[in-house]
Each structure stands twice: as structure tokens, then as C-alpha cells.
């Protein structure tokens, strides 16, 4: 469905730049992080407006840093494929500005400091989970889990660690981290709703039918999507065209749009064998 050999420039570049900044910050004893973090009172009183966009690059908590690495190493490249390379960086930059602005508006009298990629990480995680709602993943040969269940378990683990960390060391960490997580989840739900609406409107218009191809089993995340018995059973269940009896094929564009909607929402692995057969026959009739 997506172009093969795609290079995820933005996701890789953001990982590299963040790692470089964290390293320089370590050499400078944290002074760079102090310059980048978002403290609303400094933005309002001292007009330090750069903090509205630089706070994700300030050093986060360890759990936030690990969440960012996992998200932009394994999840973000998939989201970048879906949204395409020109749109994705613009969305991330816009959400960063929006998050910084909202935090400044609501906490302008508070001394709480905000930092890290938690908000953006949660946006990427849940946007991908909504799109791949019915997909299952296998990690370390454990029982397959639906994507949304896996992301929810990851979120619960992150919240547990943040709560322990914040309660033991600094209560402000709880406010900062939870606020960022709520923002990321809210904008992911909003953007996914708009994404589905636009796709349905396009499907109703009289436009050329998109070309599609069934991805290989190995075309998924190296850590999460692994070929497993369910995939093999699915592949074996696809009927062989040479063994199918001849019948009169009915070209129904409404049924085709329903199948394409299903592919967009859940991937081709969610299709039934008869739906795959229908797509094959439809393409032959064009």
C-alpha cells in the first residue's frame, strides 16, 4: 500500500538531533536543558518565546526519554508513511507550538516546568493505534495482542513509573507528564477523526480507484510485527484462482469502497478471503 524502500527521514533525523542535544546537555551540566525547558512564567514575564517550541528538546525524565526512543524508532516511521513526509513534520511542529501555547495559557502563574517529548510521543502512539485498531502484534513470542491493547498496556506501565517517580522525588513531574500525555491522546483522537472523515469523503467522489498491493509479512515493524501462525493460516486460507468455479462477477463500486475503507482502517490482513478474491476480480474487469 505504501512505497517500498521508503526512507523515514524525519523520524530518524529527530532521533539523531535529540540524542545529540542530550549529549551536549550532559557535557554542559544541564545548562542547555534549562535554556530550552518551558516555564510559563518566564515566557509571559521575560518574553522568552523560544521556550514554546524548544521544550521537547530539553532533557526529560528517564521514563519519558525511553518512551520517546521506542516511539520514534518503531512507531513513528509507520505514521510517517501514512501521513507522508511533507505533512508529518508540519503536524509535529504545529502540535509542539499548540502544546506550548496551551500550557503557557493554563499555567502562566505556576512555577511548574515542562519538558520532554511525552506529549508528541503519546500523539504518535495513539494515532497509530487508532489506525491499526484491529492489527495484532507479537513481541518476544508472547500471545498476540491487538495494537490498541498493547499501547494501553504501555501507557499504564508508563503512568505507574511516572507516579512512583513523581511521588518519591518531585510532585511537579506528575503534573507535567500527565498534562503532556492527555494532550497527546486528545489531539491523536481529533486528528484520527478528521483523517477518517476526509477518507470517506474522497471515497464517495467519482475519482480514479487507487492502486493497492498486499504487503509482505516482513514489511512491518522489526520489533512488533513478526510473522506468526495466524499470518500463515491467513495466507493459506486465500483461495487459489485456478481452483475457483466460473461465475458471473458483479462490479459493485459501493462494495469496493467498503473494502477499501476496511483496508485503510485495519490493513489488508483484516480482509476475508472472499474480499481479497473480490478485489482481484474487480481489478481484472477494469
N, C-alpha and C positions, 0 to 999 in steps of 0.2 A: 504494500500500500504506500510505502514511503520509498524514496530514492535510496538505492543501495550505495554503500560507500560514503554515507553522509558523515561529514566531519563536524563534530559538535564544538565549534569554535568558541562560542560564548561561555558555555559551561566549563570547558577546560581552562579558558582564559581567566574566568572568575576564580576558579580554584587556585590557579598559579599566582594571580595578583594577591589574593587574600593570604596565601601562605608566605609570600614574600613580605607583605606588610607585617604579619605576625612575627616573622623572624627579625625584621628591623626593629619592631617594637620591643622585642626581648633584649636586643642589644642596647636599646635606649632606656632600659629600665622602666618601661611602661609609659614614657612621656608621649609617644605618638598616639597611644590609645586615649590618653587624657585629652589630647587635642581633637580627636575625632568623635568621641562619645557625645550623646545627645543629653544635655541638661537644659530643660525648657527655660529655666530662669535666665541662663546665660544667653540663650537665643533672643529672649524678649528684652532683657536689660542691656546687654552688651552688643546686640546685633551680630552675633556670631552665627550667621545664617548657614555657613557651610556644614554645620553640625546636622542640619536637616537631612543631608544626603550621605554624610560620611560615617554616621554612627554604625551601620552594619559592618564596617571595616575595622572598628575598634574591637579589642580582644573581648571575647565573650566568656561565659562560664565553660568549663570543660565539657559538660553535657551538651551545651549549645554548639560548641565547636565540633564535637563528634557528629551531632545531628546534621550540621551543615556539610561536613565532608561526605557522609553517607548519601545525603540528598543530592548533592551536585555531582557526585561520582556515578551513582547508579540510576537515579530517578530523573534528574534534570535533563540529561541528553534525550530521553524519550519525550519529555514535554517540549523540548526544543524542536524535535521532529514534527510534532503535531502542530505547533504554532508557527513553525518556520523561522529561520534565523533572523529575518529582518524585524519581525514583530516581537519575538521573545525578549530581546534586550530592552526594547522600548517599554514592554509591560513591567519588567523587573525594575527599571529605573523609575517609572511612574508610580509603582506601588511603594517604592522606597520613599519618594517625596511625599506621597499621601500619608504614609505611616508617620513620618517625621512631623508633618504638619498637624495631624490629629493629636499626636502625643503632646506636642507643644501647646495646643489649644486646651486640652483637658488637664494638663499637669503643669501649667505655667507658674503656679505658685508653689509647686512641690520641689523639694531638693533631690528627688529620685533621679538617678542616672540610667539612661537606656543605651544599650549597646548590643552588638552581635546580629547574626543573621536569622534569629529564631522566627521572626515574622515571615520572611521570604521563604525559609525552609518549609514552614507549615503550609504556605500557599502552594508551593510546588508539590508537596506530598499529597495533599488532599485534592488538588485539581487533577492530578494523575489518577488518584484512587477513584474519583467520580467517573472519569472517562473509561477506566478499565474496571468498572464495577464488578462484572461477572468473571473477570480473569482470575485464575488460580495460580499461586506461586508455590514453589518448593524450595526450601532452604535447608541445606545440610540433610537432605533425605528425610525430612520430617513430614508428617501428614500435610497434604496440600491445603492451603488456606486461600480464601478469597482475598483479593487485593485490599478491599476496604477493611476487612477484619485484621489483616496484617498491619496496615497503617494505624488502626485503632490501638492495637497492642503496643506498637512502637510509641504512640502518643502517651498511653498510660504509663509505660516504663519511664519515659522522659519526664512526665509530670511527677512521678514518685521520686525520682532523683532530684529534681528541682525543689520539691517540697522539703526533702531532707536537707539539701544544701542550704536553702534559704532559712529554714527554721534553726539550723545549727549555727550559721555564720552571719547572715545578713537578711533581714526580712524584706529589704528593698528588692532583692533578687526575685522573690515571689511575684511582686507587683510587675516588675519589668518583664520577666519571662512570660507570665500568664497573659499580660496585656498583648505582647507580641504574638503569642500563639493564637489568641482569639481573633486578632486582626487577620492573620494569615488564613485561618479557617473561613472567616466571613467573606473575604474577597475571593477565595477559591470557589466557594459556593455561588457567589454572584457571577463570576466570570464563566463558570460552567453553565449556568442557566442561560447566559447570553450566547454562549457557544452553541448550545443545543437549539436555541431559537433561530439563530442565523442559519444553521444547517438545515433545519426543517423548512425555512422559507426558501432556501435555494433548491431544495428537493421538489418543491411544488411548482417551480418555474419551469418553463419549457427550455431547458438548456441541454447541451450535449451530455450524454452519460459519461461519468468519469471512468477511466481505466483503473482496474484494480488487479492485484495479484495476491495469492495466498502466501503469507510469509513462511519461511522455513522455521522449523522448531528451534534452530540455534540462533535465530535472529533477534533474541530477546536479551534482557539484562544478564550479564555473565554471572552475577551473584544470585539473582532471584529466579529468573525463568530458566528452568532446566528441563530437558526432555524427560518425561516420566511415563509410567504405564498408561495414564489417562490419555496422554497425547498419542501414544501408539495405538490404543484402542480406537481413538477417533479417526486416525489415519486409515486404519484397516476397515473402518465402517463406511468410508466413502465408496460408493458403488462404481464399478468399472463400466464405462460407457459401452464397451463391446458386448457386455452381457445383458444390457437393458433391452427390453422389448420395444418395438417401434410403437409410437403413439402420436396422436395429433397434439402438437405443442401450442398452447395458448399464450400469446405475448401480452401480459398484463403489466402495464407500467406502474400501476398502484402497488402491486405485489413486489415489483422490483425495488421501488422506493422504500418499502418497509424493510426489505432485506438489506439495502444499503445503509439505512438508519441503524439497523442492528449491528452491521459491521463497524460503523463509526463509533457506536456506543460501547460495544463489548468485544470487538475484534472478530476476525474470521473464524477463530476457534469456537465461537459460540453458535455457529450455524449448524443446523441439522443437515444430514446427508442429502435430503431431498431439496433443501435450499441451495446447496452447492451445485447439485445437478441442474436446478432451475437456472442459475446464473450461467452455467456452461451452455445450456441450450439457448438461452437468450442471446448470448454473445455470438452464437453461430447464425442466428437469424438476422443479425444486423447487416 
